[in-house]
C-alpha cells in the first residue's frame, strides 16, 4: 500500500470507521465536544501555530502564505519527532489525520498528508 493510501484525512467531528486505522488528531487545541476515546494519538506539534491559524482565519494572510508558513513549521525539531511517529504508524497500517476544519481543501491536514506523501515511509 502506497503512502497516499496509508495516510488519509477526515474531519474529527465525523463518525469513526473501522477503515480509519490509527486516528491521529493534528490540532494544537483539543476540539470542543470530542471525547478522548475517539482519537488514538494527539500530535499537537503537527497543527499550525495559533498566531498563524488566527491570521489565516482573520484574512490577514491568504492560503498561499498560510501554506508556506505551515510547511516551513514542519521543519521544527518538535514537529520532526511527531512526523516520525506518523511515519512509523503508517508503516504498520492505515493512519487517519484528523482536525476540525470543515474545508478539507484549505486545511493543514491536507497539507500534512501531501507533505508525508513525499516522504519515504
MOSUL-V783200 format. One line per field, one symbol per residue. burial: + if it has 24 or more other C-alpha atoms within 12 Angstrom, else -. A space follows every 10 residues. Layout:
BEGIN
burial->???
END
This chain:
BEGIN
burial->--++-+++++ ++---+---+ +++++++--- -------++- +++++++++- -++--+---- -----++-++ +-++----+- -++-+++-++ --++++++++ +-----++++ +++-++---- -
END
